[in-house]
């Protein structure tokens, strides 16, 4: 096949068309050599046999979805053509394209701001303000699609793979604790991947209620699943006490002081963030924060004691 140097599209690019172009440029290099560098041009009368070109949603060719029964989107046709329709990293892109094109619900929310600043609303605005710049609109929107796709690759492929590897290496500890009337699933793992906690709290990652991530530097962060409404005050107290003990620092014997949000001066390397309901030893970017002196074994015991409120309960007045 000759090298592809042009992709023809209708005059007003829609999210479905843009997603189709992204799929072609990302996955179509083998089937359509040169497509990754192909220019975008507008036409409504292109033949499907035009040499060195691909027509999307124009000309009635195999990648024009308008007359196909049952209904299908252009991006779905491209995914089928490339044999990638089952790729989990593009599942949301295909569903978004379908919903936007067939149901007019690219943004489901009825909130005016959500509609205006959702991708469908922004593409519509670009079409209105730049009616003669279809190629430019596609060029500007493609990086947004790319960003989403890269994140999905990490979520659906790379993070599960890393998780299984850590599991096989014995760098993951999974257990349950009970806090009052709640049973909490906890996972402790060694990883420098800052996306890992979000993955582990998601449905695909196991929906863990508490994720304790220990980095290779020793920095340790404790994050929770927001919907579980976990009380971290007792855990903040025992962590601060143990950190002070390991550092040879004297601490006030005051439960309210030790469990307060933010930092305490004696062990300022720990931050209790009530906004995110987390206890952080430097967060995702520790910079100048001193890593904890608490080792992994002791941390496991502190998590159990703190979450189960065995030493002190904030509910007891």
Helices and strands as residue ranges (DSSP letters): E 6-9, H 15-27, G 35-37, E 39-42, E 53-55, H 74-82, G 88-90, H 91-98, I 99-103, H 112-117, H 119-129, H 134-153, I 154-158, H 159-168, E 172-179, E 182-190, H 196-201, E 210-214, E 220-224, G 226-228, H 233-247, H 255-258, G 265-267, E 271-273, E 278-280, H 296-307
